[in-house]
């Protein structure tokens, strides 16, 4: 029996490690160290590889690789994709880091690979792939992996993030870059299944194409490839998505939405008017909400909006300054502490627009809760950028960057 077969046989029996002893279903297994056997610091990956083998996802991915070589001395496409797979799982973010796994003699065998290839082979392979074909291949694999669980109600989070660039890359343009102003960048328009941290897809666009509406074609292409019964129950987004063109697209397709509005002059007037109202509803966790109707300039019709604010707090710290929240004490009387002329409070009120009507849609308190939970999308993007390689794997051509971004999203979901 080979080492790989022994490791697989042992890992099938192992359930947990308790008090220094391995526990299995039939009793206890005595585990001893073998100084002569090859080992790897990524030994826990074997459990993930068994999951891939049980579901057949790895073989399905390898079977349709859009990569063909003519030379008899060329690398096996399975080795190329497997090397990328191992690189991402090891937390790399640059192609040069691939050299650190060249000596791994255990994990490649578990994936059925003959060997790991060099960083140059990986870069040339990504350039060799036809970009539309490769993206369609990854999108198909992505959809087949996630569609079986989307028959349950779920929420879709859409957002855009900036990837700074430091060389001469295709599509590297100077535009909106909050963390490094003036630095050329790419824009990643991404779509996530809320709470499950599953990435439906990503569109990599040049630096000046940061407008939210530019990422919608990719989203509709993904949703159109799924059954209507598997579409999201709600689409959430920040103030970049609260524009007429995006609202109309959602309404035409019958997809409920919940977006935040920018504090334009008309929205500020609505906030000032609603601050004088006394029928604010409790939305839980120290928040209040109020429903209204608004039609901005450029909108084709009036839409339902929901204002959300923190509940009035107690224990003032100082004159005209923020109040310290203390929910253990009774709140202030209605209207007290909410002077419409006090600018600090006006800036802390969010205005949400939704297509759901009060009768058949979400109650106001539920809408407030749904939008507050959208903050987790920022954590997902931060994790996939800084821990899974979205901020790296950069080449001069934008095509390989798009393929790698979609490949990382697929690995994250798997």
Secondary structure, DSSP 4 states (H G I P E B T S, - for coil): --HHHHHHHHHHH--EEETTEEEETTEEE-----TTS---TTTTHHHHHHHHHHHTHHHHHHHT------STTSPPHHHHHHHHHHHHHTT--SGGGGGGGTT--SHHHHTT-S-PPPHHHHHHHHHHS-HHHHHHHHHHHHHHHHGGGTTS--EEEEEEEEEE--S--TT-B----SSSTT--EEEEEEEEETTTTEEEEEEEEETT---GGGGHHHHHHHHHTS-GGGS-SEEEE-GGG-SHHHHHHHHHHT--EEEE----HHHHHHHHHHTT-S-PEEEETTEEEEEEEE--TT-SS-EEEEEEEEPP-SSB-STTSPBPP-TTSPPPPTTTT--TT-HHHHTT-EEEEES--TTTS--HHHHHHHHHGGGHHHHHHHHHHHTSSTT----SSHHHHHHHHHHHHHHHH-
